[in-house]
Amino acid sequence: MTRNKVTVIGAGNVGATTAQRIAEAGLADVVLVDIVEGLPQGKGLDLAEAAPVVGHDARVTGTNDYADTAGSDIVVVTSGIARKPGMSRDELMATNAGIVRAVVEQAAKHSPQAILIIVTNPLDAMCHVALQASGFPRERVLGMAGVLDSARFRTFIARELGVSVEDTHAFVLGGHGDTMVPSTKYTTVAGIPVEDLIPRDRLAQILERTAKGGAEIVSLLKTGSAYYAPSAAAVQMCESIVLDKKMILPCAVLSSGKYDGCDGLFVGLPAKLGADGVEEVVKFKLAANEAEALKRSAAAVKELCEAVDRLGF
Ligand SMILES: NC(=O)c1ccc[n+]([C@@H]2O[C@H](COP(=O)([O-])OP(=O)(O)OC[C@H]3O[C@@H](n4cnc5c(N)ncnc54)[C@H](O)[C@@H]3O)[C@@H](O)[C@H]2O)c1
């Protein structure tokens, strides 16, 4: 029996931290890929040399050659440029669409059975590009955003109430941008709806901070964007797939039939992740205002996808 193999494309902040977390959790062997010569090899070797101290046997290697990624079970795509202060995620589109198309074509050729987890922004449009570039079925193309956005929401709720983050559960749905939809109906603390615990106006402030959570970090860092929480979120998705845990996580998935206004689009929805990828899109009965907000968010995703199609990606 061989260990699972995960390829992480992009050996920058998100990619290298994702590789580290996967290896240290002993989830899989990791192949780190980048366009810059020496960068993935150097980080791969450095991560491998940490293994005796950390105590794991996952093999971590770095390469510029996609032949080394052959037979991967999962491919995590983090390659591309990140936001600078004042930039929206959408402004990354033209550059990152070209990068995502190129890397996904290569990765899909060498790992035709892999499950793709897209991280590069603008997330929902990059999933759309990856689906086309790979030719994979919808079950095997998904995007990371909702786990991260929900983790931010959970962090702020736990701090507000002075409770463990582990007691907070949240679902942030919709597109990964200003129109994201934190579903307060399905956000609970030890099973109690958050709406019963935090006054409405204070909750509105927390929701606002969640929606702007990425920009808050970009403006603090000055160069680069968040990567500790994004990598943790991507690894939780990998874990559910590698261990066939069937966790229900908010992920960008190609929607069909279950949520009004979302069909044919990659939108953040509750998805059951297991060995086959997206095994089910779970239907939540959203509050009327949340269902409307989800439709608006899907419309924004549609505009982005049409724009990326017009650019010829
Ligand atoms: N979905 C999310 O919630 C989320 C969260 C954080 C970051 N992101 C996105 O993830 C992406 C990466 O962020 P980062 O902070 O790691 O950036 P980074 O600049 O640290 O790393 C990006 C890496 O991609 C590499 N790269 C560029 N073109 C490539 C190509 N053609 N082939 C292979 N590698 C290539 C670069 O050399 C670089 O090492 C950005 O688009 C960022 O916006 C998304």
PDBQT file of the ligand as one rigid body, heavy atoms in Angstrom, charges set to zero:
ROOT
HETATM    1  N1  LIG A 401      -9.179  31.187  -1.937  1.00  0.00    +0.000 N 
HETATM    2  C1  LIG A 401      -8.746  31.851  -0.889  1.00  0.00    +0.000 C 
HETATM    3  O1  LIG A 401      -9.458  31.988   0.095  1.00  0.00    +0.000 OA
HETATM    4  C2  LIG A 401      -7.356  32.422  -0.889  1.00  0.00    +0.000 A 
HETATM    5  C3  LIG A 401      -6.719  32.765   0.308  1.00  0.00    +0.000 A 
HETATM    6  C4  LIG A 401      -5.408  33.245   0.260  1.00  0.00    +0.000 A 
HETATM    7  C5  LIG A 401      -4.761  33.412  -0.975  1.00  0.00    +0.000 A 
HETATM    8  N2  LIG A 401      -5.435  33.102  -2.111  1.00  0.00    +0.000 N 
HETATM    9  C6  LIG A 401      -4.802  33.248  -3.432  1.00  0.00    +0.000 C 
HETATM   10  O2  LIG A 401      -3.793  32.254  -3.581  1.00  0.00    +0.000 OA
HETATM   11  C7  LIG A 401      -2.836  32.702  -4.534  1.00  0.00    +0.000 C 
HETATM   12  C8  LIG A 401      -1.427  32.498  -3.946  1.00  0.00    +0.000 C 
HETATM   13  O3  LIG A 401      -1.229  33.327  -2.826  1.00  0.00    +0.000 OA
HETATM   14  P1  LIG A 401       0.207  33.356  -2.110  1.00  0.00    +0.000 P 
HETATM   15  O4  LIG A 401       0.074  34.255  -0.955  1.00  0.00    +0.000 OA
HETATM   16  O5  LIG A 401       0.725  31.971  -1.925  1.00  0.00    +0.000 OA
HETATM   17  O6  LIG A 401       1.087  34.072  -3.263  1.00  0.00    +0.000 OA
HETATM   18  P2  LIG A 401       2.675  33.957  -3.445  1.00  0.00    +0.000 P 
HETATM   19  O7  LIG A 401       3.040  35.086  -4.352  1.00  0.00    +0.000 OA
HETATM   20  O8  LIG A 401       3.356  33.836  -2.144  1.00  0.00    +0.000 OA
HETATM   21  O9  LIG A 401       2.877  32.559  -4.232  1.00  0.00    +0.000 OA
HETATM   22  C9  LIG A 401       2.436  32.342  -5.515  1.00  0.00    +0.000 C 
HETATM   23  C10 LIG A 401       3.429  31.405  -6.195  1.00  0.00    +0.000 C 
HETATM   24  O10 LIG A 401       2.900  31.043  -7.483  1.00  0.00    +0.000 OA
HETATM   25  C11 LIG A 401       4.026  30.868  -8.319  1.00  0.00    +0.000 C 
HETATM   26  N3  LIG A 401       3.635  30.871  -9.739  1.00  0.00    +0.000 N 
HETATM   27  C12 LIG A 401       3.287  31.930 -10.506  1.00  0.00    +0.000 A 
HETATM   28  N4  LIG A 401       3.026  31.511 -11.770  1.00  0.00    +0.000 NA
HETATM   29  C13 LIG A 401       3.202  30.172 -11.777  1.00  0.00    +0.000 A 
HETATM   30  C14 LIG A 401       3.089  29.173 -12.783  1.00  0.00    +0.000 A 
HETATM   31  N5  LIG A 401       2.727  29.480 -14.042  1.00  0.00    +0.000 N 
HETATM   32  N6  LIG A 401       3.350  27.904 -12.451  1.00  0.00    +0.000 NA
HETATM   33  C15 LIG A 401       3.714  27.577 -11.180  1.00  0.00    +0.000 A 
HETATM   34  N7  LIG A 401       3.843  28.476 -10.186  1.00  0.00    +0.000 NA
HETATM   35  C16 LIG A 401       3.601  29.763 -10.497  1.00  0.00    +0.000 A 
HETATM   36  C17 LIG A 401       4.937  32.027  -7.947  1.00  0.00    +0.000 C 
HETATM   37  O11 LIG A 401       6.275  31.826  -8.414  1.00  0.00    +0.000 OA
HETATM   38  C18 LIG A 401       4.812  32.025  -6.438  1.00  0.00    +0.000 C 
HETATM   39  O12 LIG A 401       5.814  31.245  -5.833  1.00  0.00    +0.000 OA
HETATM   40  C19 LIG A 401      -3.199  34.166  -4.835  1.00  0.00    +0.000 C 
HETATM   41  O13 LIG A 401      -3.952  34.235  -6.029  1.00  0.00    +0.000 OA
HETATM   42  C20 LIG A 401      -4.076  34.556  -3.649  1.00  0.00    +0.000 C 
HETATM   43  O14 LIG A 401      -4.973  35.617  -3.962  1.00  0.00    +0.000 OA
HETATM   44  C21 LIG A 401      -6.694  32.606  -2.089  1.00  0.00    +0.000 A 
ENDROOT
TORSDOF 0
